[in-house]
Amino acid sequence: MTESKPDRTAKSDLDIHRNRLGTIVGVQGGPVVLKIPNGPLFVTEEMPWLHSATIGFFIAQGSGYEPSNMAGITHFIEHMIFKGTKTRSPRKIVLAFEGVGGVLNASTGKEFMNVFGRIGERYVKRGFTVIADMFLNPRFNPSDLEKERRVVFEEIKMNKDIPSLFLYERFSKQLWGNSSLARPVAGSKKTLEEIDSKVMSDWFENRFRPENLVISLAGKVDAMTVAKWWQDISNSKSEPDCIKKIPQKHILKALKPKWHSGVRVYRKDVEQATMIFAFPAPTVQDDERYQFTLLESVLGGGMGARLFQTIREKLGLVYDIDTGYSPMRGTGVMTIDAATVPEKLNELVRETLLELKKLKDKKISKSELKRVKDYLEGSTYLGMESSSSRMLRNALGILYLGSLMPAEIVMKQLERVSTEKVQECAKKYFTAENAACAVLLPEKYPEDDSVVCRGIEEIIREIF
């Protein structure tokens, strides 16, 4: 296969469908994208200076796409594909990586599931072969399934024992109501008890087919060699093709839940009062995501950010305060969470919301905006030195955008954001109508839940 000449015609910065061998990134040495007919889509970023590679197998199937009576099946499958294949025991699967100092893991989220591993350059083919075998030949043995079902039950119990996870799980239901996004990724005891080996096998065969896979690698690895490995493992005679457009089956479907604002109180045997605030935010495809990224970083981007400096350093109300911006295909959410003694809860709420109001009332200075842009640029490029970060970045580009966006283009978009745009974003999203809040209080805290709710609601109305 010969390398085609790059397209030199005038194009915008965001028109990144170029013609380098299999790639859709107009950067020399950028990720190579190949597709095997009726097989996976491969995105490979060669980092020849490394002595290892990171491998990730992704499927555009998360808990958000499950019907209510099957809630948790994707996460259950994630567990079960580690329980052995037709030719490998569970121990053989793990030792293929750990036996040579590598790591193997998996995760399931609301929108996708993935298995990923990092391994030394001498063993990359072996690592790739093992993960491919997990997807091509899982056993789903009934006795293993019964045992692993108990393991998942213990995981669910463990999450309920961790205050922050306990609260976030309930907050999801509060925030998204009857949407599939509101359900726990792991499902429930009731739904999991209905899943047997046949149900799981049928679900897997319908949704985890090879043609639905996105396989992302970064590190000391060759793109064409990777595709050849797959051909050997799957006995496929189809040759990999260069593509300019990502097939729709590899792009996540947009889930668009209705937003529910308001305040709710939950109780548990804990010492502190934990607070979570959430506001709707731009989706992963929304152009506003750039100014919102900067807005969120002004508030929570490290120890130098406004919330940490005010709430922790100046007032000493909390040990830590975190923000998060999660842009998804059909929705987006920004969260702020912190914990303090129950008697200081209203003060924590007030001081947190006052920091948001400041961003609505007054433009940030150009020097602060530059500091935040430098922070994001530095953290992005430091991450680019890791094969794991590049593997994940490329896979998420395919799943969420249907394209790959070079970090340089992202930096250009962030650089174009003005102080006025950041303020506009704050005014648009930080409103009383948008504010959703969940509070976890100690069981023995004497104040009535309705009184706590009214107090927080009054603070929201007063400030916004």
C-alpha positions as CSV (number, residue, x, y, z in Angstrom):
1,M,0.0,0.0,0.0
2,T,1.6,3.3,-1.1
3,E,1.3,6.6,0.8
4,S,-0.8,9.1,-1.0
5,K,0.2,12.8,-1.3
6,P,-1.3,15.2,1.2
7,D,-4.0,17.5,0.0
8,R,-2.6,21.0,-0.4
9,T,-5.8,22.8,-1.2
10,A,-6.9,25.5,1.2
11,K,-8.8,24.1,4.2
12,S,-9.9,25.4,7.6
13,D,-8.1,24.3,10.8
14,L,-11.0,22.0,11.6
15,D,-11.1,20.2,8.3
16,I,-9.0,17.3,9.4
17,H,-10.0,14.7,6.8
18,R,-6.6,14.4,5.1
19,N,-5.0,11.7,2.9
20,R,-1.9,10.4,4.6
21,L,-1.9,6.6,4.7
22,G,-5.1,5.8,6.4
23,T,-5.0,8.9,8.6
24,I,-7.6,11.6,9.1
25,V,-5.1,13.9,10.8
26,G,-3.1,16.2,8.6
27,V,0.0,15.9,10.8
28,Q,3.1,14.1,9.7
29,G,3.4,10.9,11.8
30,G,-0.1,11.4,13.1
31,P,-2.5,8.5,13.9
32,V,-3.2,6.1,11.1
33,V,-6.8,5.0,10.7
34,L,-7.6,1.7,8.8
35,K,-10.8,-0.3,8.5
36,I,-11.1,-4.0,7.7
37,P,-14.3,-4.7,5.8
38,N,-16.7,-6.5,8.2
39,G,-14.1,-6.0,10.8
40,P,-12.7,-3.5,13.3
41,L,-11.7,0.1,12.8
42,F,-8.0,0.6,13.8
43,V,-6.4,3.8,14.9
44,T,-2.7,3.5,15.5
45,E,-0.3,6.2,16.7
46,E,3.3,5.2,16.3
47,M,5.7,6.4,19.1
48,P,8.9,4.7,18.0
49,W,11.0,6.3,20.8
50,L,9.1,4.3,23.4
51,H,9.8,0.7,24.6
52,S,6.1,-0.2,25.2
53,A,2.7,0.2,23.7
54,T,-0.9,0.7,25.0
55,I,-3.7,-1.3,23.5
56,G,-7.4,-0.5,23.8
57,F,-10.5,-2.3,22.5
58,F,-13.6,-0.1,22.5
59,I,-17.2,-0.8,21.8
60,A,-19.9,2.0,21.5
61,Q,-22.1,0.2,24.0
62,G,-22.5,1.5,27.5
63,S,-25.1,1.3,30.2
64,G,-27.0,4.3,28.7
65,Y,-28.0,2.1,25.7
66,E,-29.5,-0.7,27.8
67,P,-33.2,-1.3,28.3
68,S,-34.3,-1.0,31.9
69,N,-34.8,-4.8,32.3
70,M,-31.2,-5.4,31.1
71,A,-29.5,-2.7,33.2
72,G,-26.0,-3.7,34.0
73,I,-25.4,-6.3,31.3
74,T,-22.6,-4.4,29.6
75,H,-20.7,-4.1,32.9
76,F,-21.4,-7.8,33.6
77,I,-20.0,-8.7,30.2
78,E,-16.9,-6.6,31.0
79,H,-16.4,-8.9,34.0
80,M,-17.1,-12.1,32.2
81,I,-14.7,-11.7,29.3
82,F,-11.9,-12.0,31.9
83,K,-13.2,-15.4,32.9
84,G,-11.5,-17.2,30.1
85,T,-11.8,-18.0,26.4
86,K,-11.9,-21.3,24.5
87,T,-8.1,-21.6,24.7
88,R,-7.1,-19.4,27.7
89,S,-7.9,-19.6,31.4
90,P,-8.5,-16.5,33.4
91,R,-5.0,-16.8,34.9
92,K,-3.4,-17.1,31.5
93,I,-5.2,-13.9,30.4
94,V,-3.9,-11.9,33.3
95,L,-0.4,-13.3,33.3
96,A,0.0,-12.5,29.6
97,F,0.4,-8.9,30.8
98,E,1.3,-9.1,34.5
99,G,3.8,-11.9,33.9
100,V,6.0,-9.4,31.9
101,G,5.3,-6.4,34.0
102,G,2.4,-5.1,32.0
103,V,-1.1,-4.1,33.2
104,L,-4.5,-5.2,31.9
105,N,-7.8,-3.6,32.9
106,A,-11.3,-2.7,31.7
107,S,-14.1,-0.2,32.3
108,T,-17.7,0.4,31.5
109,G,-19.3,3.8,31.4
110,K,-22.6,5.3,30.4
111,E,-21.6,5.5,26.7
112,F,-18.9,2.9,26.0
113,M,-17.1,-0.1,27.3
114,N,-13.4,-0.9,26.8
115,V,-10.5,-3.3,27.7
116,F,-7.0,-1.8,27.7
117,G,-3.5,-2.9,28.5
118,R,0.0,-1.6,28.5
119,I,2.9,-3.9,27.7
120,G,6.6,-3.9,26.7
121,E,7.6,-3.8,23.1
122,R,8.7,-7.4,22.9
123,Y,5.2,-8.6,23.9
124,V,2.8,-6.2,22.2
125,K,1.7,-8.8,19.7
126,R,1.0,-11.2,22.6
127,G,-1.0,-8.5,24.4
128,F,-3.0,-7.7,21.4
129,T,-3.8,-11.3,20.7
130,V,-5.0,-11.9,24.2
131,I,-7.5,-9.0,24.2
132,A,-8.6,-9.9,20.7
133,D,-9.3,-13.5,22.0
134,M,-11.3,-12.1,24.9
135,F,-13.6,-10.3,22.4
136,L,-13.7,-13.1,19.7
137,N,-14.0,-16.2,21.9
138,P,-15.5,-15.5,25.4
139,R,-16.7,-18.6,27.2
140,F,-19.6,-17.3,29.3
141,N,-19.6,-20.5,31.2
142,P,-22.8,-20.8,33.4
143,S,-20.8,-21.7,36.6
144,D,-18.4,-18.8,36.0
145,L,-21.3,-16.5,35.4
146,E,-23.0,-17.5,38.7
147,K,-19.7,-16.9,40.6
148,E,-19.0,-13.5,38.9
149,R,-22.6,-12.4,39.5
150,R,-21.8,-12.6,43.3
151,V,-18.6,-10.6,42.6
152,V,-20.6,-7.8,40.9
153,F,-23.1,-7.8,43.8
154,E,-20.1,-7.2,46.2
155,E,-19.0,-4.3,43.9
156,I,-22.4,-2.8,44.1
157,K,-22.3,-3.0,47.9
158,M,-18.8,-1.6,48.0
159,N,-19.9,1.5,46.0
160,K,-22.8,2.0,48.4
161,D,-20.3,2.1,51.3
162,I,-18.3,4.9,49.8
163,P,-20.1,8.2,50.5
164,S,-19.1,10.0,47.3
165,L,-20.2,7.1,45.1
166,F,-23.3,6.6,47.1
167,L,-24.3,10.2,46.6
168,Y,-23.3,10.4,42.9
169,E,-25.4,7.3,42.1
170,R,-28.5,8.9,43.7
171,F,-27.7,12.3,42.2
172,S,-27.7,10.8,38.7
173,K,-31.3,9.6,39.3
174,Q,-32.2,13.0,40.7
175,L,-30.6,14.8,37.7
176,W,-31.8,12.7,34.8
177,G,-35.0,11.2,36.1
178,N,-36.2,8.2,34.0
179,S,-33.4,8.4,31.5
180,S,-31.2,5.4,31.0
181,L,-28.3,7.7,31.9
182,A,-29.7,7.9,35.5
183,R,-29.3,4.2,36.1
184,P,-26.1,2.8,37.8
185,V,-23.6,1.3,35.3
186,A,-23.5,-1.9,37.3
187,G,-27.3,-2.3,37.3
188,S,-29.2,-3.8,40.2
189,K,-29.5,-7.1,42.0
190,K,-32.9,-7.5,40.4
191,T,-31.8,-7.0,36.8
192,L,-28.6,-9.0,37.1
193,E,-30.4,-12.0,38.5
194,E,-32.3,-12.3,35.2
195,I,-29.2,-12.5,33.1
196,D,-28.1,-16.1,32.3
197,S,-25.5,-17.5,30.0
198,K,-27.8,-17.5,27.0
199,V,-29.1,-14.0,27.5
200,M,-25.5,-12.7,27.8
201,S,-24.3,-14.7,24.8
202,D,-27.1,-13.3,22.6
203,W,-26.5,-9.8,23.8
204,F,-22.8,-10.1,23.1
205,E,-23.2,-11.6,19.7
206,N,-25.6,-8.9,18.6
207,R,-23.6,-5.9,19.9
208,F,-20.0,-6.9,20.3
209,R,-19.4,-8.0,16.8
210,P,-15.9,-7.4,15.3
211,E,-17.3,-4.8,12.8
212,N,-18.4,-2.7,15.8
213,L,-15.0,-2.6,17.5
214,V,-12.7,0.4,17.6
215,I,-9.1,-0.8,18.3
216,S,-6.7,2.0,19.4
217,L,-3.0,1.5,19.9
218,A,-0.2,4.0,20.7
219,G,3.5,3.3,21.3
220,K,6.2,1.3,19.6
221,V,3.9,-0.4,17.1
222,D,3.4,-0.4,13.3
223,A,-0.1,0.3,11.9
224,M,-0.1,-2.2,9.1
225,T,1.4,-4.9,11.4
226,V,-1.5,-4.5,13.8
227,A,-4.1,-5.0,11.1
228,K,-2.2,-8.2,10.0
229,W,-2.3,-9.5,13.6
230,W,-6.1,-9.2,13.5
231,Q,-6.3,-11.0,10.1
232,D,-4.2,-13.9,11.6
233,I,-6.3,-14.1,14.8
234,S,-9.7,-13.9,13.1
235,N,-8.8,-15.8,10.0
236,S,-10.0,-12.8,8.0
237,K,-8.9,-12.6,4.4
238,S,-10.1,-9.0,4.0
239,E,-7.4,-6.4,3.5
240,P,-7.4,-3.1,5.5
241,D,-8.6,0.0,3.7
242,C,-7.8,3.6,4.2
243,I,-10.9,5.6,5.1
244,K,-11.8,9.3,5.0
245,K,-15.1,9.1,6.9
246,I,-15.7,7.1,10.1
247,P,-18.6,4.7,9.7
248,Q,-21.7,5.7,11.8
249,K,-21.6,2.4,13.8
250,H,-18.4,3.5,15.5
251,I,-19.8,6.8,16.6
252,L,-21.8,7.1,19.8
253,K,-25.5,7.8,19.5
254,A,-26.6,10.9,21.3
255,L,-28.5,10.3,24.6
256,K,-30.6,13.5,25.4
257,P,-32.1,13.2,28.9
258,K,-34.3,15.9,30.4
259,W,-32.5,18.1,33.0
260,H,-34.0,18.2,36.5
261,S,-32.9,21.0,38.8
262,G,-33.7,21.3,42.5
263,V,-32.2,20.3,45.9
264,R,-32.5,16.9,47.6
265,V,-31.1,15.6,50.9
266,Y,-29.9,12.0,51.5
267,R,-28.8,10.4,54.7
268,K,-26.1,7.9,55.6
269,D,-23.9,6.9,58.6
270,V,-21.1,9.5,57.9
271,E,-19.3,12.3,59.7
272,Q,-19.3,15.0,57.1
273,A,-21.9,16.8,55.0
274,T,-21.1,16.2,51.3
275,M,-22.4,18.7,48.7
276,I,-22.7,18.2,45.0
277,F,-23.8,21.0,42.6
278,A,-24.5,20.4,38.9
279,F,-25.2,22.6,36.0
280,P,-26.0,21.7,32.4
281,A,-23.0,22.2,30.1
282,P,-22.1,22.0,26.3
283,T,-22.0,18.6,24.6
284,V,-18.8,17.2,23.1
285,Q,-19.8,18.6,19.7
286,D,-20.9,22.0,20.8
287,D,-18.5,24.9,19.9
288,E,-19.1,26.3,23.3
289,R,-17.1,23.5,24.8
290,Y,-13.9,25.5,24.4
291,Q,-15.0,28.5,26.5
292,F,-16.7,26.2,29.0
293,T,-13.5,24.2,29.4
294,L,-11.8,27.5,30.3
295,L,-14.6,28.5,32.6
296,E,-14.5,25.2,34.5
297,S,-10.7,25.5,34.8
298,V,-10.9,29.0,36.2
299,L,-13.0,27.5,39.0
300,G,-11.4,24.1,39.5
301,G,-8.2,23.7,37.5
302,G,-5.7,22.8,40.2
303,M,-4.8,24.3,43.5
304,G,-4.4,27.7,42.0
305,A,-8.0,27.9,40.8
306,R,-10.6,30.1,42.4
307,L,-12.6,27.6,44.4
308,F,-9.6,25.9,46.0
309,Q,-8.0,29.3,46.9
310,T,-11.2,30.6,48.4
311,I,-13.0,27.6,50.0
312,R,-9.9,25.8,51.2
313,E,-7.0,28.2,51.5
314,K,-8.8,31.4,52.5
315,L,-11.8,30.1,54.5
316,G,-10.6,26.6,55.6
317,L,-14.0,25.1,55.1
318,V,-12.9,21.9,53.3
319,Y,-10.0,19.6,52.8
320,D,-10.6,19.6,49.1
321,I,-13.1,20.9,46.5
322,D,-13.4,19.4,43.0
323,T,-15.0,20.4,39.7
324,G,-15.6,18.3,36.7
325,Y,-16.8,18.9,33.2
326,S,-18.3,15.9,31.4
327,P,-19.3,16.6,27.8
328,M,-21.2,13.7,26.2
329,R,-22.7,13.2,22.8
330,G,-26.2,14.4,23.7
331,T,-25.7,16.3,26.9
332,G,-23.1,17.7,29.2
333,V,-22.8,18.4,32.9
334,M,-20.5,20.3,35.2
335,T,-20.2,19.3,38.8
336,I,-18.7,20.8,42.0
337,D,-18.3,18.7,45.1
338,A,-16.9,19.1,48.5
339,A,-17.5,18.0,52.1
340,T,-17.5,19.8,55.4
341,V,-18.9,19.6,59.0
342,P,-22.7,19.8,58.8
343,E,-22.9,23.1,60.7
344,K,-20.8,24.8,57.9
345,L,-22.9,23.4,55.0
346,N,-24.8,26.6,54.2
347,E,-21.6,28.6,54.4
348,L,-19.9,26.2,51.9
349,V,-22.9,26.5,49.6
350,R,-23.0,30.3,49.8
351,E,-19.2,30.8,49.2
352,T,-19.2,28.3,46.3
353,L,-22.1,30.0,44.5
354,L,-20.6,33.4,45.1
355,E,-17.5,32.3,43.1
356,L,-19.8,31.4,40.3
357,K,-21.6,34.7,40.5
358,K,-18.4,36.6,40.3
359,L,-17.8,35.0,36.9
360,K,-21.2,36.2,35.8
361,D,-20.8,39.7,37.1
362,K,-17.3,40.5,36.0
363,K,-15.0,39.4,33.2
364,I,-11.9,37.6,34.3
365,S,-8.7,39.4,33.7
366,K,-6.6,38.7,30.6
367,S,-3.7,37.6,32.9
368,E,-6.0,35.0,34.6
369,L,-7.3,33.8,31.3
370,K,-3.7,33.4,30.0
371,R,-2.8,31.5,33.1
372,V,-5.7,29.0,32.6
373,K,-4.8,28.6,28.9
374,D,-1.2,27.9,29.9
375,Y,-2.4,25.4,32.4
376,L,-4.6,23.5,29.9
377,E,-1.8,23.6,27.3
378,G,0.8,22.3,29.6
379,S,-1.4,19.5,31.0
380,T,-2.4,18.5,27.5
381,Y,1.1,18.2,26.2
382,L,2.4,16.5,29.3
383,G,-0.4,13.9,28.7
384,M,0.7,13.5,25.1
385,E,4.0,12.0,26.4
386,S,2.1,9.0,27.6
387,S,1.0,6.2,25.2
388,S,-2.0,5.5,27.4
389,S,-3.2,9.1,27.0
390,R,-2.7,9.1,23.2
391,M,-4.5,5.7,22.9
392,L,-7.5,6.9,24.8
393,R,-7.5,10.4,23.2
394,N,-7.6,8.8,19.7
395,A,-10.3,6.3,20.6
396,L,-12.5,9.0,22.1
397,G,-12.1,11.1,19.1
398,I,-13.5,8.4,16.9
399,L,-16.4,7.5,19.3
400,Y,-17.5,11.1,20.2
401,L,-16.5,13.2,17.1
402,G,-16.2,10.7,14.3
403,S,-12.7,12.2,13.7
404,L,-9.4,12.9,15.3
405,M,-8.5,16.4,16.3
406,P,-4.8,17.2,16.8
407,A,-3.9,18.8,20.1
408,E,-2.5,21.8,18.2
409,I,-6.0,22.5,16.8
410,V,-7.6,22.3,20.2
411,M,-5.0,24.7,21.6
412,K,-5.8,27.1,18.7
413,Q,-9.5,27.0,19.6
414,L,-8.8,27.6,23.2
415,E,-6.5,30.5,22.4
416,R,-9.2,32.2,20.4
417,V,-11.6,32.3,23.4
418,S,-11.9,35.8,24.9
419,T,-12.7,37.0,28.4
420,E,-16.1,38.1,27.1
421,K,-16.9,34.6,25.8
422,V,-16.0,33.1,29.2
423,Q,-18.4,35.6,30.9
424,E,-21.2,34.8,28.4
425,C,-20.8,31.1,29.2
426,A,-21.1,31.8,32.9
427,K,-24.2,33.9,32.5
428,K,-25.8,31.3,30.2
429,Y,-25.3,28.2,32.4
430,F,-24.9,29.3,36.0
431,T,-28.6,30.2,36.8
432,A,-31.0,29.4,39.5
433,E,-33.2,27.5,37.0
434,N,-30.3,25.2,36.1
435,A,-28.9,24.6,39.5
436,A,-29.2,21.0,40.8
437,C,-27.9,20.1,44.3
438,A,-27.6,16.9,46.3
439,V,-26.5,16.8,49.9
440,L,-25.5,13.8,52.0
441,L,-26.0,14.3,55.7
442,P,-25.1,12.2,58.8
443,E,-28.1,10.1,59.9
444,K,-28.1,11.6,63.3
445,Y,-27.8,15.2,62.2
446,P,-30.9,16.8,63.9
447,E,-32.0,19.3,61.3
448,D,-34.9,18.2,59.2
449,D,-34.3,17.4,55.5
450,S,-37.0,19.9,54.4
451,V,-35.3,22.7,56.4
452,V,-31.9,21.9,54.8
453,C,-33.4,22.0,51.3
454,R,-35.2,25.3,51.9
455,G,-32.1,26.9,53.2
456,I,-30.1,25.9,50.2
457,E,-32.9,26.9,47.8
458,E,-33.0,30.4,49.4
459,I,-29.2,30.8,49.0
460,I,-29.5,29.8,45.3
461,R,-32.3,32.3,44.7
462,E,-30.5,35.0,46.6
463,I,-27.2,34.7,44.7
464,F,-28.4,34.0,41.2
